[in-house]
């Protein structure tokens, strides 16, 4: 068993059931994500939202009601409130698909968590997206498939990719050139790191990342 994590479910597209939370995990529903969890019989520890997508206020669950006129999305608010409670690793389901603006906003949330020193993973239909900032992410030799690395700050300096088909060593990536798309795992332990800046790392959902 790994360390406890914060599981957050949003109102995006639902390709499969979210994972069963562990007994020490903290489960947050971001507005319509409540029905996502409810439909699979999973508990909710905290409900956050303005109820524009859920359209009801369930009883029996701790709730933070947000105004509809606000400066952050329900997902951003859910992350902020969980962060205030001490959580630093987040697994986000129902945070992609549907409206592309919300998907992009959720990618920004990944970067915000990374820049604050935490780590957040967004699970899409078949892929996982993670942001790293001035840090690294590693993968076991069993990893298979395609991995893409994209700059999510104006410039990302000191980018290294080792153990993959195409290596980088102290490279500089910018957020307007998609240089890092479609690298490949090759059956070796691999690692992606950045010395100065933020990267989005996209890899198959079947692959489990490691924190070096």
Order of alpha helices (4+ residues) and beta strands (2+ residues): beta-beta-alpha-beta-beta-alpha-beta-alpha-beta-beta-beta-beta-beta-beta-beta-beta-beta-beta
